[in-house]
C-alpha cells in the first residue's frame, strides 16, 4: 500500500475513534450540568460503547457486502450529524441518544481497518494494520487532550461541535477512487456468518475474549481517572486531565512493532509479554492518589500493552479468512466494545464505593484474567500440535 494512502486511512480512523473518547475528561462536568451524580457518569461512556457494539455487529460486516467507499462516506456523514445532536442537546435524554448514535456510527474506524487490510499484500497485513492502529491510538490520546482544552476554553459542547465539523469535512473529501469489495451474500446470511465465526474459529474465540478483558482494563483506567484528578488534593483542570492521555503515547509506538512481529510469526509471544506488562502496570497506578509520576508510568505500560495485544489480535484473525475481513474485525470488536463499556460503568461505580484502590484492583483482575486466557490458549495449542512432532 502507498504510504500516503496508509497515512490518510490512519488519520480518518483516528478522527472517528476520537469521537468515542472525547467524553472521558468531561464526564464530571457533563454530569454536573445535567444533574447526574458522579457514581453514574460512567453511563456517558457505557452508552457510547453500547452503540459501538451494535454498530460493530450490524454495520461493520456490511463492508463484505457493499461498496466500502459509499459505506464509509455515509457513516462519516451520519456521524457528523450525531455529534451535532450531542452538541445542541437540551437535556439528558437527547444527550444519551446522541452518544449512543455516535458509538453506533464511529465503528467506521473498524471499517477502515478492514479496508486497509484488504488493500494489503499478505506479507504486509500486520504492518498496515499496525499503522492504522497507530492512528487510532493517537486519535484516542488526542481526544482526551483536545477535548479538555476545548472544554476549558468554550465549554464541553464545543468539543462535539468541533468533532462534528471535522467528521463532515472528512466525509466530503473521502475516497474518490478505491477498490470495491462485495460478498455474494444476503444481509441476513452476512450476519449469520459473523456469528458462526465464534463456533468455527478457535483463534477468533480466544482473541475476542482477550479483547473484552484488555479493553475492560483500559477503560477501567481512562473512564475513571478524571474522578481522582479533579478531586482534592489535585483539583486539575480539564486541560490538565486531558493532557495525561498523552503519556500513553507509547501505545501508538507499540502498534507498528507489534504488527511487524506478527508478520514474522511472533504474535503469540508478543501477546504474552504485553499481558504481563498490562498486569504490572496496576502497581504504579495504585499510587496515583499520592504521586502523579506513578500515573504516568502506569499509563505508559498499560497503553503500550493494550495496543500490542490489539494489533497482534487483529492481524492474526484477519489472516484466518481475508475474504471475510469486515466480519472478522467487526465480530472481534464487539467484544472490545463490551469490555470498554464494562470497565467504564464498573470503575466509576466502584470508585464511589471503594476509592481508587478498588478501581486498581478491578483493573488488575481484568488484566490477570486476560493473561490466564492467553496461557490456557497457548497450552491448548501446544497439546494440539504434539502429534505433529516439530510442528509449530
C-alpha positions in Angstrom: 0.0 0.0 0.0 1.2 3.5 -0.8 2.4 5.4 2.3 0.1 8.4 1.5 -3.0 6.2 1.5 -1.9 4.4 4.6 -1.4 7.8 6.3 -4.8 9.0 5.2 -6.5 5.9 6.5 -4.8 6.3 9.8 -5.9 9.9 10.0 -9.5 9.1 9.2 -9.6 6.2 11.7 -8.1 8.4 14.4 -10.7 11.1 13.9 -13.6 8.6 14.0 -12.4 6.8 17.2 -11.7 10.1 18.9 -15.5 10.8 18.9 -16.0 7.9 21.3 -13.4 9.1 23.8 -13.8 12.8 23.9 -16.2 12.5 26.8 -13.8 10.8 29.2 -12.2 14.0 30.7 -15.6 15.7 30.6 -17.8 13.3 32.5 -17.8 15.2 35.8 -18.7 18.5 34.1 -21.3 16.9 31.9 -22.9 15.2 34.8 -22.9 18.3 36.9 -24.7 20.3 34.2 -27.3 17.6 33.7 -27.8 16.7 37.3 -26.3 13.2 37.1 -24.3 12.1 40.3 -20.6 11.2 39.9 -21.4 7.5 40.6 -23.3 7.3 37.4 -21.3 9.5 35.0 -19.7 6.3 33.6 -23.0 5.9 31.8 -21.9 8.5 29.2 -19.1 6.2 28.2 -21.1 3.0 28.6 -24.0 4.1 26.4 -21.5 5.1 23.7 -19.8 1.7 23.9 -23.2 0.0 23.7 -23.9 1.8 20.5 -20.4 0.9 19.3 -21.1 -2.7 20.0 -24.3 -2.7 18.0 -22.6 -0.9 15.1 -19.8 -3.5 15.1 -22.2 -6.3 14.6 -24.8 -4.7 12.3 -22.7 -2.2 10.3 -19.1 -3.3 10.0 -19.8 -6.6 8.3 -21.5 -4.6 5.5 -18.0 -3.9 4.2 -18.0 -7.5 2.9 -21.3 -6.9 1.1 -21.5 -3.4 -0.4 -19.1 -0.8 -1.9 -16.9 0.2 1.0 -16.4 3.7 -0.5 -20.1 4.6 -0.1 -20.5 2.8 3.2 -17.6 4.7 4.8 -18.6 8.1 3.4 -22.2 7.6 4.6 -21.1 6.6 8.1 -19.0 9.8 8.4 -21.9 12.0 7.3 -24.2 10.4 9.8 -21.5 10.5 12.5 -21.2 14.3 11.9 -25.0 14.6 12.4 -24.9 12.6 15.7 -22.1 14.8 17.0 -24.1 18.0 16.3 -27.1 16.5 18.1 -25.0 16.0 21.2 -23.5 19.5 20.9 -27.0 21.0 21.0 -28.8 18.5 23.3 -31.2 20.3 25.6 -31.3 17.6 28.2 -30.0 14.2 29.4 -32.4 12.1 27.2 -31.3 13.7 23.9 -27.7 13.6 25.0 -27.7 9.9 25.8 -29.5 9.1 22.5 -26.9 11.2 20.6 -24.0 9.5 22.4 -25.4 6.1 21.5 -25.7 7.2 17.9 -22.0 8.4 18.0 -21.0 4.9 19.2 -23.1 3.2 16.5 -21.5 5.3 13.7 -18.0 5.6 15.0 -17.4 1.9 14.0 -16.4 3.4 10.7 -13.0 3.2 12.4 -13.1 -0.6 12.1 -14.4 -0.5 8.6 -11.3 1.5 7.8 -9.1 -1.2 9.5 -10.7 -4.0 7.4 -10.4 -1.8 4.3 -6.7 -1.2 4.9 -6.1 -4.9 5.4 -7.9 -5.8 2.2 -5.7 -3.5 0.2 -2.5 -5.0 1.7 -0.3 -7.9 0.4 -0.4 -10.9 2.8 3.1 -10.2 3.9 2.3 -6.7 5.0 -1.1 -7.0 6.7 0.4 -6.7 10.1 2.4 -3.6 9.2 -0.6 -1.9 7.6 -3.0 -2.8 10.4 -0.3 -1.5 12.8 0.0 1.8 11.0 -3.8 2.4 11.0 -4.0 1.3 14.6 -1.3 3.8 15.5 -3.6 6.5 14.0 -6.4 5.1 16.2 -4.2 5.3 19.3 -3.1 8.8 18.6 -6.8 9.7 18.0 -7.8 8.3 21.4 -4.9 10.1 23.1 -5.5 13.5 21.4 -9.3 13.1 22.0 -8.7 13.4 25.7 -6.2 16.2 25.5 -8.0 18.4 22.9 -11.4 17.8 24.5 -10.0 19.0 27.8 -8.6 22.1 26.3 -11.7 23.0 24.3 -13.9 22.4 27.3 -11.8 24.9 29.4 -12.0 27.5 26.6 -15.6 27.2 25.4 -17.4 24.5 27.4 -17.9 20.8 26.8 -20.5 21.3 24.0 -17.8 22.9 21.8 -15.9 19.6 21.8 -18.8 17.8 20.0 -19.4 20.8 17.7 -15.7 20.7 16.5 -15.7 16.9 16.1 -18.9 17.1 14.0 -17.4 19.7 11.7 -14.2 17.7 11.3 -16.2 14.5 10.5 -18.2 16.3 7.9 -15.0 17.6 6.2 -13.6 14.1 6.1 -16.8 12.8 4.6 -16.6 15.4 1.8 -13.1 14.5 0.8 -13.0 10.8 1.5 -12.1 8.2 -1.2 -12.5 9.4 -4.7 -11.0 6.2 -6.0 -10.9 3.0 -4.0 -11.5 -0.7 -4.9 -14.9 -2.2 -4.4 -15.3 -5.2 -2.1 -18.5 -7.2 -2.2 -19.6 -10.6 -1.0 -22.2 -12.8 -2.7 -24.4 -13.0 0.4 -27.6 -11.5 1.6 -27.5 -9.3 4.7 -29.1 -12.0 6.8 -26.5 -14.5 5.7 -23.8 -12.0 6.3 -24.9 -11.5 10.0 -25.3 -15.3 10.5 -21.9 -15.9 9.1 -20.5 -13.3 11.5 -22.0 -15.3 14.5 -20.7 -18.6 13.2 -17.1 -17.3 13.4 -17.4 -17.9 17.1 -18.0 -21.6 16.7 -15.8 -22.2 13.7 -12.6 -20.4 14.6 -10.9 -21.2 18.0 -8.3 -18.4 17.4 -11.1 -15.9 16.9 -12.8 -17.0 20.2 -9.5 -16.6 22.1 -8.7 -13.2 20.7 -12.3 -12.0 21.2 -12.2 -12.9 24.9 -8.8 -11.2 25.2 -10.2 -8.0 23.5 -13.0 -8.0 26.1 -10.6 -8.3 29.1 -7.8 -6.0 27.9 -10.2 -3.2 26.9 -12.1 -3.6 30.2 -8.7 -2.9 31.9 -8.0 0.0 29.5 -11.5 1.6 30.2 -11.2 1.0 33.9 -8.3 3.5 34.0 -9.3 6.1 31.4 -13.0 6.2 32.2 -12.4 6.9 35.9 -9.2 8.8 36.0 -11.0 12.2 35.9 -12.5 11.4 39.3 -9.4 11.4 41.5 -7.6 14.0 39.4 -10.5 16.5 39.6 -10.8 16.0 43.4 -8.5 17.2 46.2 -5.6 17.4 46.5 -5.1 17.8 42.8 -8.2 19.5 41.5 -6.8 19.6 38.0 -8.5 21.4 35.1 -10.0 19.7 32.0 -6.9 20.6 30.1 -4.5 19.0 32.6 -6.6 15.9 32.9 -6.8 15.5 29.2 -3.0 16.1 28.9 -2.4 12.9 30.9 -3.7 11.0 28.0 -0.5 12.0 26.1 1.7 10.0 28.5 0.1 6.9 26.9 1.6 7.8 23.6 3.8 4.7 23.9 0.7 2.8 22.9 1.0 4.3 19.4 4.7 3.4 19.3 3.8 -0.2 20.2 1.3 -0.7 17.4 3.9 -0.7 14.5 6.4 -3.1 16.0 3.6 -5.4 17.2 2.3 -5.6 13.6 5.8 -6.4 12.2 6.4 -9.1 14.8 3.1 -10.7 13.9 4.2 -10.7 10.2 7.2 -12.7 11.4 5.1 -15.2 13.2 5.6 -13.9 16.8 2.1 -12.7 17.6 1.6 -15.1 20.5 4.9 -14.2 22.2 4.1 -10.5 21.8 0.7 -11.1 23.4 2.1 -12.9 26.5 4.8 -10.3 27.1 2.2 -7.5 26.7 -0.2 -9.1 29.1 2.5 -9.4 31.8 3.2 -5.6 31.3 -0.5 -4.9 31.5 -0.9 -6.7 34.8 2.3 -5.0 36.2 1.0 -1.5 35.2 -1.6 -1.5 38.0 1.2 -1.5 40.7 2.3 2.1 39.9 -1.2 3.1 39.0 -2.3 2.2 42.6 -0.2 5.2 43.8 -1.9 7.8 41.6 -3.5 9.5 44.5 -0.1 10.2 46.0 2.2 10.7 43.0 1.3 11.9 39.6 4.5 10.3 38.2 3.1 6.9 39.2 0.1 7.6 37.0 2.4 8.5 34.1 4.5 5.3 34.4 1.4 3.1 34.8 -0.4 4.7 31.9 2.6 4.2 29.6 2.8 0.5 30.4 -0.9 0.0 30.2 -1.4 1.7 26.8 1.7 0.0 25.3 0.5 -3.4 26.4 -3.1 -3.0 25.3 -2.2 -1.8 21.8 0.4 -4.6 21.3 -2.3 -7.2 22.1 -4.9 -5.4 20.0 -2.7 -5.2 16.8 -1.5 -8.8 17.2 -5.1 -10.0 17.5 -6.4 -8.0 14.5 -3.5 -9.2 12.3 -3.9 -12.8 13.4 -7.7 -13.1 12.9 -7.7 -11.3 9.6 -5.3 -14.0 8.3 -7.9 -16.7 9.1 -10.3 -15.6 6.2 -9.3 -12.5 4.3 -12.5 -12.8 2.3 -14.5 -12.2 5.5 -12.2 -9.4 6.8 -15.0 -7.0 7.8 -17.0 -9.7 9.6 -13.9 -10.9 11.5 -12.9 -7.4 12.5 -16.4 -6.4 13.4 -17.1 -9.6 15.4 -13.9 -9.2 17.3 -14.5 -5.6 18.1 -18.0 -6.4 19.5 -16.1 -7.9 22.5 -13.8 -4.8 22.6 -16.9 -2.7 23.0 -18.4 -4.9 25.7 -15.2 -4.8 27.6 -14.9 -1.0 27.3 -18.4 -0.5 28.5 -18.0 -2.9 31.4 -14.8 -1.2 32.5 -16.4 2.3 32.3 -19.5 1.6 34.3 -17.8 -0.7 36.8 -14.9 1.6 37.6 -16.9 4.8 38.2 -19.4 3.0 40.4 -16.5 1.2 42.3 -14.7 4.5 42.8 -17.7 5.9 44.6 -17.9 2.9 46.8 -14.3 2.0 47.5 -12.0 4.7 46.1 -9.0 4.5 43.8 -7.6 1.3 45.4 -10.8 -0.6 44.5 -10.5 0.7 40.9 -6.9 -0.6 40.6 -7.9 -4.0 42.0 -10.6 -4.2 39.3 -8.2 -3.3 36.6 -5.6 -5.8 37.8 -8.3 -8.5 37.9 -9.2 -7.9 34.3 -5.5 -8.0 33.3 -4.7 -11.2 35.2 -7.8 -12.8 33.7 -6.5 -11.9 30.2 -3.1 -13.4 31.0 -4.7 -16.6 32.2 -6.8 -16.9 29.0 -3.6 -16.4 26.9 -1.7 -19.0 28.8 -4.5 -21.5 28.6 -4.9 -21.0 24.9 -1.1 -21.5 24.4 -1.3 -24.8 26.3 -4.2 -26.0 24.2 -2.3 -25.1 21.0 0.8 -26.9 22.3 -1.2 -30.1 23.1 -2.9 -30.0 19.7 0.4 -29.7 17.9 2.1 -32.7 19.7 1.1 -35.3 17.2 2.9 -33.3 14.5 6.2 -33.6 16.3 8.2 -30.5 15.5 5.2 -28.6 14.0 4.6 -25.0 15.3 
